[in-house]
Amino acid sequence: MKYISRFWMLLVACLAAALQPLCTLNAAFGQRGDIDLFDTRTMLRALEQMKPVRTFLLDTFFKTVETSTTKNVDIDIQKGKRKLAPFVAPRMQGKVMDRLGFTTRSYTPPYVKPKMVTTAQDFLTRSMGEHIYQAGDTAAQRAAKQVGKDLAYLEEIITRREEWMASQLLQTGKVAIVGDGVDDEIDFGMDATHIITLTGNDLWSDQTNSTPLEDLRAWRRLILKDSGLNSTDVIMGSDAIDSFLDHPDVQNKLDTRRIDLGQIDPRQVPAGAIYYGRIKDVALDLWVYDEWYYDEDTSTEKPLIDTKKVVMGSTQARTAKHYGAIQDLDFGGTASVPRFPKSWTEKDPSVRFIMVQSAPLVSLHQVDAFICAAVLS
């Protein structure tokens, strides 16, 4: 029950109580009773009430949500030029100016559809945490709880995949889509000048020659020049923040009370990040995001933000979480929803499946509003 919200826990309890006098084990599989636990609309309402996993990157830079009824999502990208109005003599005709053009890129949102399997045995045995000497839950109650656990788990791993996509975009400008029957790459064209690798004396580990605050100023100006937006936040990996805070130049300037360049006062925020304070010298909020994901290829946990990297960006940039159409005949062919749960049974062996489908595309419409720098080797 760790990942289920209090509201959902209450909902499950009420649902189980309502089912108990009406249902048998068959009802737990959605075959009898006044309430069908596995009805799509019932599961959709449950998903809407669940609290997501840590989504600091999505919550900070990708707040807009858009759904689509089509398989592909078209994104218009416009890079303006700072042209000046041309001088002309008063008696001369006005000069015709070309309209700003834009580029349209069509992307196919990657598809995910994790599922869980349940058998009758799952409702007949004691569940984890249930006291062995106390009267156990009825089959209907176990069914209600199991639905909640399965939906919560499927929602968790899909949301974590979206957060992973956001982390890849912010650090590289592209996402590798590799899985069963798919091997693709979604590239938003981040300019090479926005993917920075420090070397030699510029590395922040060189506390004598490197200049972290000057680096942040230069990167902020680069974003302003290329996108027209002021950077608002800088997110550092765990090793990068240690080198930054330990750097003599940073310590001396942040401790100068008369200049008041900034204040370091770490505090945790609900999204799983740590807010270190505002660096007034560069007009940026400083964050550290310690969150990991399990990499199936290496069977290890990896940080979402590389420990040696720094990501800078603007919360005012045009970004979005796009969702392509759900392709399912049970919903009339296509569905324009971020999540689409469904459930069905197999007779031999007797099992029930619960699956949640989604087609997420985390997008950078203004890719020039972000940079990523490797500050340590």
QUIVEN-V484177 format. One line per field, one symbol per residue. phi: phi as a letter, one per 40 degrees, with the letter a starting at -180 (. if undefined). psi: psi as a letter, one per 20 degrees, with the letter a starting at -180 (. if undefined). Layout:
phi->???
psi->???
//
This chain:
phi->.dcbcccccccccccccccdcbbbdccccgbahcbbcbcdccccccccccccccbcccccbbccbbbbcbcbbcbcbbbcbccbcccacdccccccbccccabbbbbbdcbbacabbbbccccbbcccgccccbccccccccccccdccccccccccccccccccccccccbgabcbbacgaaaabbcgcccccbbbcbfccccccccbcbdccccccccccccccbgbccbbbbbcccccccccccdcccccccccccfcibcacacbdcgcbcchbccdbfbcbbbbcabbccccbfbcbccbdcbbbbbabccccbabcbccccaccbghbbbacbbcaaabbcaccabbbbbbabcbcbbcbcccbbbbcbbc
psi->jhjprhghggggghghhhhgihqahhhhjkirrhpohjpghghghghhiqpraplggghgimhpppqqjrhqppppppoqqmqqpqqqqhiqqqppqqqprqppppqopqpqmqqqpprhhhiirprpipphiqprqrhgghgghhgggggggggghghhgghggghgghhijrppnpaojpnrpopjlpqhijopoqrciipiinighqmghhghgghghgggghijqpqhqppqrghghghghipggggghhiohhhlirponpqqqhjirpoiapnhhjlqppqponqrqpohhikrpqqhpphjrppqrpiiqorqoqorqpnphikjgqpmqhqoqrqrqphoqoqpqpqpqqmqopqnhmhijqqppoiq.
//
